[in-house]
Amino acid sequence: MSAPGPVMWLTGEYPRATDTFIQREVAALRGLGVTVETASVRRTDPSHHVGPEQRAEAAATFHLLETALHPWRMTRAKLSALRHPRRFARALALAWRTAPKGLKGRIYNLVYFGEALVLANRMKARGITHLHNHIAKSSGTVAMLASEASGVPHSFTLHGPDIFFAPEHWALGEKIARARFVACISDFARAQAMLFSDPAHWPKLHVVHCGVDPARYAEAPAAPDDRLLFVGRLSAVKGVAVLLHALAQARETRPALTLDLIGDGEARGALEALARDLGLAEAVRFHGYQGQAEVARALRNTGVLVLPSFAEGVPVVLMEAMAAARPVIATRVGGVSELVEDHRSGLLVPPGAQAPLASAIAALAGDATQRAAMGAHGRAAVIAGFDAEREAARLLSLLRHGPGGPIRPEPAA
């Protein structure tokens, strides 16, 4: 079967060091013959461009907000949209109707409407036949409005968990109703989508995992005891403060334990201060953002990856660690248990629980045989169910056919 016509991939910020799975998905689709153009609502800070691949993607990505702020470009987008007045009116009414409550919500949705017109004009100029969105909050609103204004069908990947905390605020049910299909990253995400949508739209909901390239994380040799790794955003939701307290507790019996943290975020300063207060200044190293090659190298040199999050979808960093044949310690939240099999590929602990986390760290740090067995099981699980190329093929099938027939742009109104 032939590949679909040119498609547009949209998210709030692209490329971004914390969302490399989107970059992998785009690359895999291109490898399958799809012409994928990328758009980002905002321009990502250069600190996120941690390798040549991301710098190249950033240079080729279309940026909506800065285009919308350019008076002539915004005027040109409006004039283009007004050539189809019924579409324009429907999109404007949709923006007003789906806005969060209050004046602020209305203003934000009018801003998203302006960005949607810019995107619609860009898609027309580039011959885009389908629009796909990741992270279905504000950029998902832009995608929904751009689809209405342009007649180009759209879909989105539903991640969570944060959108599930305020589904009405983000008009999740409306977005599902209007999407051609929804790629849910886990069974958990699909179940939440079912909760917030009409049963008539459930056939649109398909599980398409985020994936990794297992070859990039080739099975690593045995690592020394007592080396822990965290990779992720340094924000409250990741539970790093609990990890630091657990590390201090575990070091009472295993004083050689160390922790490397790859990532950055608003909580970094507070976490560095907490590490000093806990007497961990020499045991904990903060490395900031790193590229995919550096993360793969860090995994080769660590014994256990720890992710103590309070809320998650299906964390890609756990897939990366398991692809490198490293056991993981994670919290039993969201879709984590769909990836990590407790006591087979890692250990699952309750979220926010310091003592169980400390016990899990001590148990794996001192047992190389168990780590090797868990690592082998985890790598096999990722190869079987979370390979980026295989998941991209699932997405390509949806792009070609959707849940109810071939996807075609809507005729001009």
C-alpha positions as CSV (number, residue, x, y, z in Angstrom):
1,M,0.0,0.0,0.0
2,S,1.2,3.5,-0.7
3,A,2.0,6.0,2.0
4,P,-0.5,8.8,2.7
5,G,0.1,12.2,1.3
6,P,2.1,14.8,3.4
7,V,1.1,14.9,7.0
8,M,1.8,17.4,9.7
9,W,2.9,16.5,13.3
10,L,2.0,19.2,15.9
11,T,2.8,19.6,19.6
12,G,3.3,22.4,22.0
13,E,7.1,22.4,21.8
14,Y,9.2,20.4,19.4
15,P,11.8,19.0,19.5
16,R,12.3,18.8,23.2
17,A,14.7,16.8,25.3
18,T,11.9,15.4,27.4
19,D,9.8,14.2,24.5
20,T,12.3,12.3,22.3
21,F,9.7,9.7,21.7
22,I,7.9,12.1,19.3
23,Q,11.2,12.6,17.4
24,R,11.6,8.8,17.1
25,E,8.1,8.4,15.9
26,V,8.5,11.0,13.2
27,A,11.8,9.4,12.1
28,A,10.2,6.0,12.0
29,L,7.3,7.2,9.9
30,R,9.7,8.9,7.5
31,G,11.6,5.6,7.3
32,L,8.3,4.0,6.2
33,G,8.0,6.5,3.3
34,V,5.7,9.1,4.9
35,T,6.4,12.8,4.3
36,V,6.1,14.2,7.8
37,E,6.4,18.0,8.4
38,T,6.6,19.2,12.0
39,A,5.0,22.2,13.7
40,S,5.4,23.5,17.2
41,V,3.2,26.1,19.0
42,R,6.3,27.6,20.7
43,R,9.9,27.6,19.8
44,T,11.8,25.3,22.2
45,D,14.6,26.7,24.2
46,P,18.0,25.7,22.7
47,S,18.9,23.9,25.9
48,H,16.6,21.1,24.7
49,H,18.5,20.6,21.5
50,V,21.0,18.2,22.9
51,G,22.2,16.5,19.7
52,P,22.6,17.0,16.0
53,E,19.3,15.2,15.3
54,Q,17.3,17.6,17.5
55,R,19.1,20.7,16.1
56,A,18.2,19.6,12.6
57,E,14.5,19.0,13.6
58,A,14.3,22.4,15.3
59,A,15.6,24.1,12.2
60,A,13.0,22.5,10.0
61,T,10.0,22.9,12.3
62,F,7.3,25.6,11.7
63,H,6.5,27.7,14.8
64,L,2.9,28.9,15.2
65,L,3.0,31.5,17.9
66,E,5.8,33.7,16.5
67,T,4.1,33.5,13.1
68,A,0.7,34.5,14.6
69,L,2.5,37.5,16.3
70,H,3.7,38.8,12.9
71,P,0.9,41.2,11.8
72,W,1.1,40.6,8.1
73,R,1.4,36.8,8.4
74,M,-1.6,36.7,10.7
75,T,-3.6,38.9,8.4
76,R,-2.7,36.7,5.4
77,A,-3.8,33.6,7.4
78,K,-7.2,35.3,8.3
79,L,-7.8,36.3,4.7
80,S,-7.0,32.8,3.5
81,A,-9.5,31.3,6.1
82,L,-12.2,33.8,5.2
83,R,-12.3,32.4,1.6
84,H,-14.3,29.6,3.2
85,P,-16.6,31.7,5.5
86,R,-18.6,28.8,6.8
87,R,-15.6,26.9,7.9
88,F,-14.2,30.1,9.5
89,A,-17.5,30.6,11.4
90,R,-17.7,27.0,12.5
91,A,-14.1,27.1,13.8
92,L,-14.7,30.4,15.7
93,A,-17.9,29.1,17.2
94,L,-16.1,25.9,18.3
95,A,-13.3,27.9,19.9
96,W,-15.9,29.9,21.9
97,R,-18.0,26.9,22.8
98,T,-15.1,24.7,24.1
99,A,-13.3,27.5,26.0
100,P,-12.7,26.9,29.7
101,K,-15.0,28.9,31.9
102,G,-14.3,32.5,32.6
103,L,-12.9,35.4,30.6
104,K,-9.3,34.1,30.8
105,G,-10.4,30.8,29.2
106,R,-12.2,32.7,26.4
107,I,-9.2,34.8,25.7
108,Y,-6.9,31.8,25.6
109,N,-9.1,30.0,23.1
110,L,-9.2,33.0,20.9
111,V,-5.4,33.0,20.9
112,Y,-5.6,29.3,20.0
113,F,-8.0,30.1,17.2
114,G,-5.5,32.6,15.7
115,E,-2.8,30.0,15.9
116,A,-5.1,27.5,14.2
117,L,-5.7,29.9,11.3
118,V,-1.9,30.2,10.9
119,L,-1.6,26.4,10.9
120,A,-4.5,26.0,8.5
121,N,-2.8,28.4,6.1
122,R,0.5,26.5,6.4
123,M,-1.2,23.2,5.7
124,K,-2.9,24.6,2.6
125,A,0.5,25.9,1.3
126,R,2.2,22.6,2.0
127,G,-0.5,20.3,0.7
128,I,-1.0,18.6,4.0
129,T,-3.6,15.8,4.0
130,H,-3.7,14.9,7.7
131,L,-2.9,16.6,11.0
132,H,-1.7,14.7,14.0
133,N,-1.2,16.2,17.5
134,H,0.7,15.0,20.5
135,I,-0.1,16.1,24.1
136,A,-3.8,16.9,23.6
137,K,-4.1,20.0,25.9
138,S,-3.5,23.5,24.4
139,S,-1.9,22.2,21.2
140,G,-4.7,19.7,20.9
141,T,-7.2,22.6,20.9
142,V,-5.2,24.3,18.2
143,A,-5.2,21.1,16.1
144,M,-9.0,20.7,16.6
145,L,-9.7,24.3,15.5
146,A,-7.2,24.1,12.6
147,S,-8.9,20.9,11.3
148,E,-12.3,22.7,11.5
149,A,-11.0,25.8,9.7
150,S,-9.2,23.9,7.0
151,G,-11.2,20.7,6.4
152,V,-8.0,18.7,6.9
153,P,-8.8,15.6,9.1
154,H,-6.9,15.3,12.4
155,S,-6.1,12.8,15.1
156,F,-4.1,12.9,18.3
157,T,-2.0,10.8,20.6
158,L,-3.4,10.7,24.1
159,H,-0.8,10.5,26.8
160,G,-2.0,11.6,30.2
161,P,-2.1,11.6,33.1
162,D,-2.4,15.3,33.6
163,I,-5.2,15.8,31.0
164,F,-7.3,13.3,33.0
165,F,-7.2,15.6,36.0
166,A,-9.2,18.3,34.1
167,P,-10.9,16.7,31.1
168,E,-13.7,19.2,30.9
169,H,-11.2,22.1,31.0
170,W,-9.4,20.7,27.9
171,A,-12.7,19.6,26.2
172,L,-11.3,16.0,25.9
173,G,-14.7,14.5,24.9
174,E,-15.1,17.1,22.1
175,K,-11.6,16.4,20.8
176,I,-12.3,12.7,20.8
177,A,-15.6,13.2,19.0
178,R,-14.0,15.3,16.3
179,A,-10.8,13.3,15.8
180,R,-10.5,10.7,13.0
181,F,-8.8,8.4,15.5
182,V,-7.1,8.6,18.8
183,A,-3.8,6.8,19.5
184,C,-3.8,6.0,23.2
185,I,-0.3,5.2,24.7
186,S,-1.6,2.5,27.0
187,D,-4.7,0.6,28.0
188,F,-4.9,2.9,31.0
189,A,-5.1,6.0,28.7
190,R,-7.7,4.2,26.5
191,A,-9.8,3.5,29.5
192,Q,-9.7,7.1,30.6
193,A,-10.6,8.2,27.1
194,M,-13.6,5.9,27.3
195,L,-14.6,7.4,30.6
196,F,-14.7,10.9,29.1
197,S,-16.2,10.2,25.7
198,D,-19.5,9.0,24.2
199,P,-19.5,5.2,23.6
200,A,-20.2,5.9,20.0
201,H,-16.6,7.1,19.6
202,W,-14.9,4.2,21.4
203,P,-14.0,2.4,18.1
204,K,-11.7,5.4,17.4
205,L,-9.6,4.6,20.4
206,H,-6.5,2.5,19.5
207,V,-3.6,1.6,21.7
208,V,-0.3,2.7,20.0
209,H,2.6,2.6,22.3
210,C,5.4,5.2,22.4
211,G,8.5,3.2,21.5
212,V,12.3,3.1,21.5
213,D,14.9,1.7,19.1
214,P,16.2,-1.4,21.0
215,A,19.3,-1.4,18.8
216,R,20.3,2.0,20.3
217,Y,20.2,0.5,23.7
218,A,22.1,-2.7,23.0
219,E,22.2,-5.1,25.9
220,A,24.9,-3.7,28.2
221,P,27.5,-5.6,30.2
222,A,27.1,-6.0,33.9
223,A,27.4,-2.8,35.8
224,P,28.9,-2.3,39.2
225,D,26.8,-2.5,42.3
226,D,25.4,0.6,44.0
227,R,25.0,2.9,40.9
228,L,21.5,4.3,40.4
229,L,20.2,6.5,37.6
230,F,17.2,8.8,37.3
231,V,16.3,10.3,33.9
232,G,13.4,12.8,33.6
233,R,12.1,16.2,34.2
234,L,13.0,17.7,37.6
235,S,9.5,18.6,38.7
236,A,7.3,17.7,41.6
237,V,5.3,15.0,39.7
238,K,8.5,12.9,39.3
239,G,8.9,12.3,43.0
240,V,12.6,13.0,43.1
241,A,12.4,14.4,46.6
242,V,11.1,11.0,47.8
243,L,14.0,9.3,45.9
244,L,16.6,11.4,47.7
245,H,15.1,10.6,51.1
246,A,15.0,6.9,50.2
247,L,18.6,7.0,49.0
248,A,19.7,8.5,52.3
249,Q,17.9,5.7,54.1
250,A,19.3,3.0,51.9
251,R,22.8,4.3,52.4
252,E,22.6,3.6,56.1
253,T,23.1,-0.1,55.1
254,R,24.8,0.4,51.7
255,P,27.0,3.6,52.0
256,A,28.5,3.2,48.6
257,L,25.2,3.9,46.8
258,T,25.3,6.8,44.3
259,L,22.7,8.5,42.1
260,D,23.1,10.3,38.8
261,L,20.2,12.5,37.6
262,I,19.8,13.3,34.0
263,G,17.3,16.0,33.3
264,D,16.4,19.5,34.3
265,G,13.4,21.5,35.4
266,E,11.9,24.0,37.9
267,A,12.6,21.9,40.9
268,R,16.3,21.5,40.3
269,G,17.5,24.1,42.8
270,A,15.3,22.8,45.6
271,L,16.5,19.2,44.9
272,E,20.1,20.2,44.9
273,A,19.6,21.9,48.3
274,L,17.7,18.9,49.6
275,A,20.6,16.6,48.6
276,R,23.0,18.8,50.5
277,D,20.7,18.9,53.6
278,L,20.5,15.0,53.5
279,G,24.3,14.7,53.4
280,L,24.2,13.4,49.8
281,A,26.3,16.1,48.2
282,E,29.1,13.6,47.3
283,A,26.7,10.8,46.3
284,V,24.3,12.6,44.0
285,R,25.3,14.2,40.6
286,F,23.0,16.5,38.6
287,H,23.9,16.3,34.9
288,G,21.1,18.4,33.2
289,Y,19.7,17.5,29.9
290,Q,21.5,14.9,27.8
291,G,21.1,13.6,24.3
292,Q,19.9,10.1,23.5
293,A,23.4,8.8,23.0
294,E,24.5,10.2,26.4
295,V,21.4,8.5,28.0
296,A,22.3,5.2,26.4
297,R,25.9,5.6,27.7
298,A,24.7,6.4,31.2
299,L,22.5,3.3,31.2
300,R,25.5,1.1,30.3
301,N,27.2,2.4,33.4
302,T,24.4,2.1,35.9
303,G,22.9,-0.9,37.8
304,V,19.3,0.2,38.3
305,L,17.1,3.0,36.9
306,V,14.7,4.5,39.4
307,L,11.6,6.4,38.5
308,P,9.6,7.4,41.7
309,S,6.8,9.4,39.9
310,F,3.5,10.3,41.5
311,A,1.7,10.1,38.1
312,E,2.8,8.7,34.7
313,G,1.5,7.4,31.4
314,V,3.9,4.7,30.2
315,P,7.4,6.3,30.8
316,V,9.7,6.0,27.8
317,V,12.7,6.2,30.1
318,L,11.7,2.8,31.6
319,M,11.6,1.4,28.0
320,E,15.1,2.7,27.4
321,A,16.4,1.2,30.6
322,M,14.8,-2.2,29.9
323,A,16.0,-2.1,26.3
324,A,19.5,-1.7,27.8
325,A,18.8,-4.8,29.9
326,R,18.7,-2.8,33.1
327,P,16.2,-3.5,35.9
328,V,14.0,-0.7,37.0
329,I,12.4,0.4,40.2
330,A,9.2,2.4,39.5
331,T,6.0,3.4,41.2
332,R,2.7,1.6,40.6
333,V,0.9,4.5,38.8
334,G,-0.9,5.0,35.5
335,G,0.2,2.5,32.8
336,V,3.6,1.6,34.4
337,S,2.4,-1.9,35.2
338,E,1.6,-2.5,31.5
339,L,5.3,-2.2,30.9
340,V,7.1,-3.3,34.1
341,E,6.3,-6.8,35.4
342,D,6.9,-6.8,39.2
343,H,9.7,-9.0,40.2
344,R,10.3,-10.0,36.6
345,S,11.7,-6.9,34.9
346,G,11.9,-4.7,38.0
347,L,10.3,-3.8,41.2
348,L,7.1,-1.8,41.7
349,V,6.5,0.2,44.8
350,P,3.7,2.5,46.1
351,P,4.0,6.1,45.0
352,G,5.3,8.5,47.7
353,A,6.5,5.7,50.0
354,Q,10.0,6.3,51.1
355,A,10.6,3.0,53.1
356,P,9.5,0.6,50.3
357,L,11.6,2.5,47.8
358,A,14.7,2.4,50.0
359,S,14.2,-1.4,50.5
360,A,13.8,-1.9,46.8
361,I,17.0,0.0,46.1
362,A,19.0,-1.9,48.7
363,A,17.6,-5.3,47.4
364,L,18.6,-4.7,43.8
365,A,21.9,-2.9,44.4
366,G,23.3,-5.9,46.2
367,D,22.1,-8.7,43.9
368,A,23.9,-8.8,40.5
369,T,22.3,-12.1,39.6
370,Q,18.7,-10.8,40.1
371,R,19.6,-7.6,38.2
372,A,20.8,-9.6,35.2
373,A,17.7,-11.8,35.1
374,M,15.4,-8.8,35.4
375,G,17.4,-7.0,32.7
376,A,17.1,-9.8,30.2
377,H,13.4,-10.2,30.8
378,G,12.8,-6.4,30.5
379,R,14.8,-6.2,27.2
380,A,12.7,-9.0,25.7
381,A,9.5,-7.3,26.8
382,V,10.5,-4.0,25.1
383,I,11.5,-5.7,21.9
384,A,8.2,-7.5,21.8
385,G,5.8,-4.7,22.6
386,F,7.5,-1.3,22.5
387,D,9.7,-1.2,19.4
388,A,9.4,2.3,17.8
389,E,9.3,1.0,14.2
390,R,6.6,-1.5,14.9
391,E,4.5,1.1,16.7
392,A,5.0,3.5,13.8
393,A,3.6,0.9,11.5
394,R,0.5,0.7,13.6
395,L,0.1,4.5,13.3
396,L,0.7,4.3,9.6
397,S,-2.2,1.9,9.3
398,L,-4.4,4.3,11.1
399,L,-3.2,7.2,8.9
400,R,-4.1,5.1,5.8
401,H,-7.4,3.8,6.9
402,G,-8.6,5.3,10.2
403,P,-11.1,3.2,12.1
404,G,-13.7,3.5,9.4
405,G,-12.2,3.8,5.9
406,P,-9.5,5.8,4.1
407,I,-8.7,9.3,5.4
408,R,-9.4,12.0,2.9
409,P,-9.5,15.8,3.3
410,E,-12.9,17.3,3.6
411,P,-14.1,19.0,0.3
412,A,-14.0,22.8,0.2
413,A,-17.0,24.4,1.7
